[in-house]
């Protein structure tokens, strides 16, 4: 393998790692947003019941 090939492989691996971290972060944010929306919906329904 040449040095250029090794550099390309390492850059590709670094790029893929960054994408995986971004995807995991988006999934966590989506779950948190869904939970917040669910909580606020329950508060509104509870307030309307009184």
C-alpha positions in Angstrom: 0.0 0.0 0.0 1.2 3.5 -0.7 1.1 6.3 1.7 -1.7 8.0 -0.3 -3.8 4.9 0.0 -3.3 4.7 3.7 -4.1 8.4 4.1 -7.3 8.0 2.1 -8.4 5.0 4.2 -7.8 6.8 7.4 -9.7 9.9 6.2 -12.6 7.7 5.2 -12.7 6.0 8.6 -12.6 9.3 10.4 -15.4 10.6 8.2 -17.6 7.5 8.8 -17.0 7.8 12.6 -18.2 11.4 12.5 -21.4 10.4 10.6 -22.2 7.7 13.2 -21.8 10.2 16.1 -24.1 12.6 14.3 -26.7 9.9 13.7 -26.6 8.8 17.3 -27.0 12.4 18.5 -30.0 13.0 16.2 -31.7 9.8 17.5 -31.2 11.0 21.1 -32.5 14.4 20.3 -35.6 12.9 18.6 -36.4 10.8 21.6 -36.0 13.7 23.9 -38.2 15.9 21.8 -40.9 13.2 21.7 -40.8 12.8 25.4 -41.0 16.6 25.9 -44.0 16.8 23.6 -45.7 13.9 25.4 -45.1 15.5 28.8 -46.5 18.9 27.7 -49.5 17.2 26.2 -50.3 15.4 29.4 -50.0 18.7 31.4 -52.4 20.5 29.0 -54.9 17.6 29.2 -54.6 17.5 33.0 -55.1 21.3 33.2 -58.2 21.1 31.0 -59.7 18.4 33.2 -60.1 20.7 36.2 
